[in-house]
Amino acid sequence: MNNLSKSILLKLGMVVSIVVLSVFGGFVETNKTNAYDEVNSEDIATLETALNLIFEKGIVTDKNGFTLGYDRAIFEEELNGFEDYQEIIQGMEEAGLFVEVNEKGFDDSSVITPLIVACEWHLMKEKPEFIAAENKCLLVGLKANYGPTTALSTIANLISDKEFTLAAKKIVALGIKSNIAGIAVTLGIVMYNCNQDLEKKFPGKSNCM
């Protein structure tokens, strides 16, 4: 084989190697991306469910609409199957956020109902000042835990608007340095404290119009 043939074969070999490495590299990168998307998707689904429970579906109130805490049974039912299920339940338990039926202060006349839709139950709407106060309280709680990040204002707005899917996506995309269970428990504490505060400022149906 002459030098020209060797040179041509060498160049062809290099081209083939580059193509193979590029394809393999793309395959690896695609797998990494897919794996990341799967983790992302799981985190978003978990957080979306937790947000729905924390800010709407899982709140326990007494017959007068005052917040007592969260219904453990609903949390267990809705979160069962998610990877962070046990950690969220344990965190909520340790934070003292769950209330048990028939415990002191929770009688048979009490009901499980979302405070934030109470106005709808009475065919009324929430007052703009109540919505603003709730939004401000959520934002203060978020900033206290995660710093003055500008995206937190958007997240607070989405939660107030009950856009839990979008809120979950924003939180995950923000890359807050905490696991999903930790975020869920933190938000549970924030919402519980906000409810306690708002109920003093807007007693009865004064949050409705």
TAVENVEN-V946969 format. One record per residue. RES is the residue in one small letter. PHI is phi in whole degrees, 0 to 359 (* if undefined). PSI is psi as a letter, one per 30 degrees, with the letter a starting at -180 (* if undefined). OMEGA is omega in whole degrees, 0 to 359 (999 if undefined). Layout:
res=(RES RES)
phi=(PHI PHI)
psi=(PSI PSI)
omega=(OMEGA OMEGA)
//
This chain:
res=(m n n l s k s i l l k l g m v v s i v v l s v f g g f v e t n k t n a y d e v n s e d i a t l e t a l n l i f e k g i v t d k n g f t l g y d r a i f e e e l n g f e d y q e i i q g m e e a g l f v e v n e k g f d d s s v i t p l i v a c e w h l m k e k p e f i a a e n k c l l v g l k a n y g p t t a l s t i a n l i s d k e f t l a a k k i v a l g i k s n i a g i a v t l g i v m y n c n q d l e k k f p g k s n c m)
phi=(* 282 296 296 296 299 295 295 296 297 294 297 298 294 297 298 298 297 297 298 296 295 296 296 298 296 296 297 296 297 297 298 297 298 297 297 297 295 297 303 297 296 299 297 297 297 292 300 297 297 298 299 288 290 256 210 281 258 282 255 236 272 295 264 90 276 290 256 153 238 272 300 300 292 299 296 294 284 267 303 109 279 301 267 308 297 293 294 300 297 295 295 295 295 279 71 270 273 238 259 299 73 285 305 90 225 263 293 274 287 228 259 205 289 300 285 245 303 298 295 297 261 56 234 245 288 291 305 291 290 300 295 293 295 299 297 296 299 296 299 295 295 294 296 263 235 88 279 282 299 293 296 296 296 298 299 298 296 295 299 276 63 270 290 295 295 297 298 297 295 295 296 295 292 68 303 285 195 283 298 298 298 296 300 295 300 294 298 294 300 294 300 295 295 300 299 289 291 293 284 278 230 291 61 260 291 273 248 218)
psi=(k l e e e e e e e e e e e e e e e e e e e e e e e e e e e e e e e e e e e e e e e e e e e e e e e e e e e e f d f g k k l a f g g k k f b l j e e e e e e e f k f k e g e e e e e e e e e f f h f k k k k g l k g j a f f l l j k k e f g e e e f g h l l k k e e e e e e e e e e e e e e e e e f g l h k e f e e e e e e e e e g g i e e e e e e e e e f f h k i l l e e e e e e e e e e e e e e e e e e e f e f i l b g f f l *)
omega=(182 184 181 180 178 181 180 180 179 180 178 179 179 180 180 180 180 180 181 180 180 180 180 179 178 179 179 181 178 179 178 181 179 179 179 180 179 177 178 182 178 179 181 180 179 183 178 179 180 179 179 179 184 187 180 195 189 183 177 178 175 185 179 177 180 184 176 182 183 180 183 183 180 178 181 181 185 185 181 182 176 183 184 185 184 182 178 180 180 180 178 179 181 179 178 184 181 173 180 178 177 173 182 181 180 185 185 180 178 181 174 183 177 178 188 175 181 180 179 179 180 181 180 179 177 178 178 181 176 179 180 180 178 179 180 181 178 181 178 179 179 180 180 183 187 176 184 179 184 182 182 178 178 180 179 178 181 178 179 179 180 175 190 178 180 179 179 179 180 181 180 180 181 178 178 185 177 177 185 179 180 178 181 181 178 179 176 178 179 182 179 180 179 178 179 181 183 180 177 182 182 182 178 180 184 176 183 176 999)
//
